[in-house]
């Protein structure tokens, strides 16, 4: 059974739940049954047709044939007053032919975008001046019998001003038509300019080329320039449409110096200068420590309240920069401001760090905090996994007290007498009394966890003891110590992250096995 075989009354009832464009498209699809198409269209007032009422993906698939079929089906030339081709981005405009010489059409929106959306489309739509302008000419040539009050043109036609183009020539004709209408301002009752200023023909700053003056996009009431100064109406620089104060709130951003309607971009008050600022011209602290505060770009540029990382551009307030190690830190040697993580990445790359120790000192505390956080995460995962068996590697101490070998076992076939071990020979020990682990010369030169010598402090410590020395505030240490400890902390963090990933994967697999066992057991119970 085919859909068209259903009774006409059933089809009409089903279509009544559809938005107007979908109902008209449904009628076009059943056009071979005129009784069904007429019943679906019904006696509805087809004075407004907005394809933005249907899904965006569906509207993008609509062709000129669909548009032409819909306009014929609803007898648009005698019924339609307002047409919006929202999201119909694949039409050339030839489907608008049924509107030729319409005396009732009042508004045609060819921008192909929805409410409060940028008119810029990428890729550019194929809508053609060659196809559309003759249709528009046939409408405005009716003169006094024409009802057309408002046209919105595609951005692809308006982006480049060419006085020799067919589009510019039509703008002149349409401008003359609007001027001849003799419309008056709804607010002050003055006559609108009749000298060809109804359209923006030059495309100056904040007045995009080819847009219409003095007419509200929503209600199509008319207002003069004096009333614009009085904020009775305004032109939005984002969606490039004019609105009266009754239909939309248009605010002025003192940073970008644009009038913008609040449904395009939200506005907030700058915490310093208390001016209205659009959110594109405002910044807040990345840490959300002052979530209710924003600073406009003008105040931000002064650098008194907020500053940004020179790498990732995240912003931080001065309170955070002074108290949070992950916020901005200033290196007096490299003369740069970086957040904690970007500072670590810079030191990790090595060759990009110009200073001897200041960058490492700033990043040391970040790595140390990362290490502690990751350690806490590891502890939490291990506590949650009660059945996990913690296997600790126990190092076997050498039974022969008077013999010593390298702790790394890189040269397991070699041993040295303790009396031959010093910090100048082939094997050396850590000078920390609680450690005293020995390392051969090769390990000390290649392994970050082996011995490292600080020229300033004049001590030899293994990597972990060096970290503990820098961590302990009671022990004196220098910037070179932190530089030696930096790669150890960095390696610890990477190992801990790997450990966290392994534990989480194991826990996930165990939970999946438990769920499978429970599911199987419930299945067996159900069978019993």
N, C-alpha and C positions, 0 to 999 in steps of 0.2 A: 504494500500500500504506500503510495506516494503522499508527501505532505500536502500537495495541492489537491488531493482527493478528499481532504477533510471538509466538512460542511463550512460554508462561509461564516456562519455565526460563531463557530468554534475558533476559526482563524482570527476573526475580529476580536473575540474575547481574550485570546492569548496575546495578541499584539497590544492590547490596552495596557499591559504591564511593562512594555518596552518604552525607553526614552524616544522622543520624537524622531531623531535621525534614524534610529534602528527600525522604528515602525515604518518610516518611509522606504528604507532599504528593503525591508521585508515585503512591502507592497511592490517594489520594483522587481524583486525576485519572482513574484507570482503574477507578473504583468500579463501573462498569456491568459489569465482568468480575470477579466475586467471586473466581474462582479465582486471577486475576492479582494482585488486591489482597492476598489472603491470603498468596500466595507472596512478594510484595514485603515485607510486614510481617514475615513469617516467624515464627520462634520467638525473636526477639530479646527480651531483657528490657527492657521499656519502663518501667522505674522512674524514669528521668530524661528529660525533654523540655525542651531549651533551644534556643530559636530564635536565640540568639546564635551558634550553630554555622553559620548560613547567612549569606550576604552581607547587609549592612545595608540596601542598597537593596531587595533582594528581601523582607526581613522587613517593611519599611515598607509594602509593597503587600499584605500579608496582611490578609484581612478576617475578620469574625466567622464567616462561612460556612466559610472555610478552617480556622479554629481548631476549630469544631464538628465539621467533617468529620474532621480529624486525630484528635481525642479519641475519636470514635466508632470510627474505623478501628482504633485500637490498644486499644480497650475500656478507656479510661483509668480508669473508675470502679472497676475491679477490678485494674488493673496499675500505674497511674502514682502515684509517690510524691513526685516533685519536679517542679514546673512553673515555668519561667521564660519570660516573654513578652518577652524582650529585643528591642528595636527594633520591636515590633508597635505602632506609634504611631497607627494608624488604626482601632483596634477600639473598640467600646463596651463589650465584656465579655459580650454576650449569647451569644457562641459558647462560653462556659465552662459552659453548661447541662448538658452530658454529665457534669460532675463532681458533680452534685447527689447529696447523701447518701453521698458517697464515704467509706468507712471506712479507706482505705489511704493517702490523700494526707497527706504530712507537711509539705510546704513549698510555698507559692505566692508567687511574686515578681511583683507587679503594677506594679513601679516602671517597667517598660518601658525600662530602661537596662542597659548591660553592666557588667562588673566594673570597679570603681574609676572610675566615671563619675558626674558630678554628676546628682542626680535632677531638677534643674530642666530642663524642656523648653520650647522656644519654637519654634512656637506650642504652647499647651497641648493635650495629647491629649484625644480625646473620650471616654475611658473613663469609664463612668457608675456612680455608687453605686447608682442605682435598679436597674440590671441585675445588678450583681455581688453586692451585699450579700445578697439573698435566697438566692443560691447558697451563699455562705459560711455563712449561718445554717443552711441545711439540713445542712451538714457538722458544725458544732460542736454542733448539737442532738442528735447521736448520743451525746453524753456520754462514758461510759467506753469506748464502742466507737469513738470518734473518735481518729485518729492524728495529727491536725494539731498541729504544734509551732511553726511559724514562718510569719508572714505579713509581707510587705513591701508597703506601700500606696503608691499613686502620690503624688507630691509635690503634684499639683493638688488632691488631697483634703485634704492635711495643712497646706497653707500658711496657711490661716486657721482658727483654733480657734473653733468655734461649738457651744456646748453644746446648742443646740436642733436641731442637724442630725441626719439619719439616720445619718451616718457616726459622729458622737460617740456616739450611742446604741449602735451596733454595737460600738464600741471598749469600751464598758462591759461588754457581753455577752461579748465575746472575752476581756477582762481577767478576768472572773469564771471563764470556762472555764479559762484558763491557771492561775489560782490554785488551782482545784480539782484540777489534775493531781497536785500534790504532788511536783514535780520537786525533785531535790537537786543541790547543787553537785558537779561532778565532781572538783574539786580538794580541797575541805575537807569534803565530805560533809554539809554543813549543809543544812537545808531552805530552799528559796527562799521569799521572802515570799508568804504566802497571803492577804494583806489588800488585794489589788487594785493592787499595784505592778509587775505584770509588763509594763505598757505605760506610756509617758510620756504622761500625760493632760493635763498642764498646759503643756508646751512652754516650759520655762525655758531659760536660757542654756546652750548646749552639750548640751541634751537636747531635740531637735526633737520637736514634737507628733506623736503617732501612731506612734512607732517602738517596737520591742519591746526590752525589757530582758533581760539575763542569758543570751541565746542566741547562739552563734556562727553567723554566716551560712553558713559553709562546712560545718562538721562537725555543726552543730546540737547540740553539747554545751552544758551549762548551767553557769554560774558566778555566784557571788554578788558583792555589792558589795565585800565585804572583799577578795576575790581581784582585783577590779579595781584596788584601791589597791596591791596587790602586783604589778601589771602582769602578772597571769595572763591577763587579757583586757582589751580596750579598745574604745571606740566612736569610729569615724572621723568627724570633723566635715565631711569633704568628700563622701564617698559615702553617709554617714549609715547605716552598717552596723556591726554589732558583730562582732569577731573575737577568737578566743582566740590565745594566743601561739604555739601549734603551727601555726596556719593562716596567720597574717599578723603582721608586725611593725608595731605602732602606737607612734609616738613623739609626744612632747609638744613643741610649738613654744613657746618662752618669749616669743616676740613676739606672735603672734596668740592665744596661750593656748588653742590647739586641739590635741586628740589627732588625729593624721592617720596613716593607714597609708602606708607608704613606697611602695606601688605607685600611690597617688594623686598624691603629690608627693614628689620626692626631698628628702632632708635633707643638710645640710652643717654643719660646725662653724664657728662664727664665729671669725675670725682674732684677734679681740680678747678677747671674753669666754669663748670656747671652749664656748658653749652650742649644743645642737642647734637648728638653724633650718631651717624649710621654705624652699624656694627662692622662694616668693612673698613672703617676708619678708626676703629677702637681696638685696644689691646687690654688684656687682663693678665694677672699673675698665673703662671702655669701651675703653681702649687694649689690654687684655689683657696689660699689662706684668706683672701679678701674677695670672695666670689661676688659680693654685691658691689664691687668697685670696678670701674673701667676708666681708662685714660685715653683721650683722643690723641690722634697722631701728632698734633701740634704740641701738646703737653708732653707726649712721649719723646719727641725730638729734643726737648730741653734736657732730658736725662735726669730729672730731679726726683722722679717717683718710680720709674720703671726703666729697665734696661733689658736688652736682648742678647742672647748668645750669638756670637759672630759666626757660628757654624750652623746650628740647627734653627736659629732665629726664634727659639722659644723665649718668652718674656718672664721676668721675675721682678717682684717688687724689692725694694731695698731691705726691708725687714728679713725677707727670706735669704737674700744674698749675704746677709751678715750672720744668719743663724743656721742655715741649711747647707750641708756640704754638697748636696746635689744641685744647688742653685748656682748662680754666677760667682766665679772667682776671677780675680784680676792678677795676671802675672806681670810683675814690673820689669822682668827681663825681656820677655817676648812682646810685651805691651799689647796684650789681648784679653778679652773677656769671654770666657767659655763656661758652660755649665759643667757640672761634675763629670758626667759621662763623656762629653766631648773632650774634656781635658784628659781623661784616661785614654781615649782613643788616640789623641795626639801623641801622648807619651808612648803608647804602644807602638806607633809607627816609627818612633825614634828619630828618624832623619828630619822630621818636621819640627822638632823641639829645639829651639835655639839656645835655651838657657841651661845652666849646669844643674840646678837643683830645685828652683822655685816651682816649676810645673809639677815635678815629682812630689814635692811636699803637698801641693794642693790635691793631687790625685791619690796620694797615699791614704788619706782618710776616707776617700770614696771607696777604694778597693777594700779597705779594712771593714767598712760598714757593709759592703756587699758580701764579704766573706762571712761576717757574723749573721747576716740575714739568711744566707744560703745554709749555714750550719744549723740555724734554727729550723729551716725548712726540712733539712735532712732528719733532724731529731723528731720533728712532727711525723714525718712519713714512717720512720722506724717505729715510733710508738703506736701508730695506727695499725701497723702490720704486726699483730701479736705473735703470729706463727712464724715470723721471719727469724731465722737464726743468724745471729751476728757473728761472723767469722773474723776474728782479729788475727792479724799476722804477728806472730811472736818471733822476735829476732833471737837467734841463739847466740848467747855470749860465748866467747872463746874460752875454752876450759884452761888453756895454757895461759896463765896470767902474765908471763913475761914475754908473750908474743902478741903482735898486733898486725892486723890486715886492714885493707880499705873497706869501709862500711858498705860501699856500693857493690862489692864483690866483682868489680870489673876485672880485677887481677887476682882471682881466687887462689892461684897457685903460688902467690908471693906473700911472704910474711916478713916482718921486721922486728928486731928486738926493741923493747920499749926504750932502752937507753939510746937507741939510734933515731928515735922519733923526735923531731923538732920542726919548727916552722920555716926551715930553710932547706930541708932535705926532700927525698922522694915522697915521703908520707908526712902529713901534718894533722894536727888535732885542733878541734874547736876549743877556744880559750874559755868558754863558759864552764864553770866548775860542775854544774849539774848535767853537762852533756859529755864533753871530752871525747866525742866521736872522732875517728880518724878518717882521712881521705887522702888518696894519692894525688900527685901533682896533676895528672891528666884530668881527673874528675873535678878538681878545683878550678880548672880552666874552662871546662865544658858544661858542667852541671850547675844549674842555678841553686840547687839545694845543698851543694857542697860548700867548701870554704870560700869566703870572699874577704879580701883585705881592704879596710878603710884607711886611706892615707891620712885623713884628718884625725880620726880617733885612734889610729895605730893599733887596731885589733883585728884578729882573725876569728870569724864566727861562721858557723854553717847558716844556710838560708833561713831555717826556722828560728834559730836563736837571734838572728839579725832582726827578723820581724818582731819577735818578742821584746827585743831591746827598744825598738822604735815605738812599740805599743805602750811600753811602760813609761808613764810620765815622770817617774822618779829617777829614771836613768837618763843621763845626758846623751844626746845623739845629734848628728849633723845632717845636713841635706844629702851628703854622699851616702850616708847609711840608708836613708829612705830611697835613694836611687838604686842601691843594691837590693833592698827589700821589695822594690816595685815588681820585678818579674816573678818573684816567689808568690806574692799575693795574686798576681794576674793568673799564674798557673793554677794556684789553689782554687780560684773562682771558677776556672774552666773545668777542673776536675770535679768540683762540687756540683756544677750544673749537669755534667754527665751523670753523676751519681743520682741526682734528683730525677733525671729523665728515666734512668734504669729502674729506680724504685717505683715511680709512677706507672711505668709500663707493666712491671710485675704485679702491682696491686690491681691494675685494670684487668690483667689476664686472670688473676685469682677470683676476682668478682664475677667475671664472665663464666668461669668454671662452676662457681657456686650457683649462679643463676640457672645454668644448664642442668645441674644436678637437681635443683629444686623443681624445675620444669618437668624433668623426667619422673621424679617421685610423685608429683601431683598427677601426672598422666597415668601412672600405675595405679594410684589410689582411685582415680576416676573409673578405670577399667574394672577394679574390684567392686 
